[in-house]
């Protein structure tokens, strides 16, 4: 899926760690065919046979057809689908079709699909695979998205209608023309309550009964990630009590709501790489009750996608209409583009500081005198996180 792969894979690993189950995983995030192949080689004996019988593999959408054909996975999670890296994937329906091609090559895999995403849910149409859906019940947003990544029915082409939205094009969707609609989720998130400190108290109705747990990570999209992980865990026959306990103390994976302490400064790193994910990060930023220093980082390297026009589709206007910041930082190869975007969204240009190097950014963090929220895209996240993690006494992102 577009968003949530790394966090969901991390949740699954933590469940297995809690259970004491042996496995291997591409935990560094090397999710192309080359990285996955290297992980299997590293975990093979001299005869080429796996040393362990269980693997948690994060896979890039474009590489999924080849990986699915080679591995024949027992379960496949698809988290969601949004526009992302348009220069690489083109329209989001093309990404959906790549995943569908991979599913065709793995007919024995149980599909764990997001019912709230029409693109993702449609992957369960007309396939022989067993399909299990997860989704949010009775949880809605008052905000109606101005732009949808999936406005039209994949069966008949008519425009979808919604009984409720959760965020972006996710929600209780249906087609008034042909009757296609959101499937009832087998794993239904029935309630989410905010906890002091940023986590959530979550209740999910499962085929085996209702489970409740505290999720350590903030934000509604991490509740979706937790539901996806629990759906796969149930499919694999893992112990639900152990899995829920694992979610209660699961810490963020690198750069995904990760929290660091640099000197006396609290830092939160929130990866953003497309409009839908960025809007969720901006909602989190706007929800902070205390004054913070936001730092927006933007690169256009190959791994990011060289087209950064997506920042004009993200809703910085709502953030800056809700509050103004005494100081804002920008960093990266396309820092000036980011500065211009924020200026047009309503930021005071005089309040924006451009950091020329990661060292300059780190120095600003150390003397901020307030919490810092860093919102980088992928390669800028790797650079900034390495610098800040070293100052915080931590390791590299794969450690």
HELIX and SHEET records of a PDB file:
HELIX    1   1 UNK A    5  UNK A   19  1                                  15    
HELIX    2   2 UNK A   33  UNK A   42  1                                  10    
HELIX    3   3 UNK A   64  UNK A   71  1                                   8    
HELIX    4   4 UNK A   86  UNK A   89  1                                   4    
HELIX    5   5 UNK A   92  UNK A  104  1                                  13    
HELIX    6   6 UNK A  118  UNK A  121  1                                   4    
HELIX    7   7 UNK A  122  UNK A  124  5                                   3    
HELIX    8   8 UNK A  220  UNK A  236  1                                  17    
HELIX    9   9 UNK A  240  UNK A  248  1                                   9    
HELIX   10  10 UNK A  275  UNK A  286  1                                  12    
HELIX   11  11 UNK A  309  UNK A  312  5                                   4    
HELIX   12  12 UNK A  316  UNK A  322  1                                   7    
HELIX   13  13 UNK A  335  UNK A  345  1                                  11    
HELIX   14  14 UNK A  349  UNK A  351  5                                   3    
HELIX   15  15 UNK A  358  UNK A  366  1                                   9    
HELIX   16  16 UNK A  378  UNK A  391  1                                  14    
SHEET    1   A 2 UNK A  24  UNK A  25  0                                        
SHEET    2   A 2 UNK A  55  UNK A  56  1                                        
SHEET    1   B 6 UNK A  75  UNK A  78  0                                        
SHEET    2   B 6 UNK A 110  UNK A 114  1                                        
SHEET    3   B 6 UNK A 131  UNK A 136  1                                        
SHEET    4   B 6 UNK A 187  UNK A 194  1                                        
SHEET    5   B 6 UNK A 200  UNK A 206 -1                                        
SHEET    6   B 6 UNK A 209  UNK A 215 -1                                        
SHEET    1   C 2 UNK A 160  UNK A 167  0                                        
SHEET    2   C 2 UNK A 170  UNK A 175 -1                                        
SHEET    1   D 6 UNK A 256  UNK A 262  0                                        
SHEET    2   D 6 UNK A 265  UNK A 270 -1                                        
SHEET    3   D 6 UNK A 371  UNK A 376  1                                        
SHEET    4   D 6 UNK A 292  UNK A 297  1                                        
SHEET    5   D 6 UNK A 328  UNK A 331  1                                        
SHEET    6   D 6 UNK A 352  UNK A 355  1                                        
END                                                                             
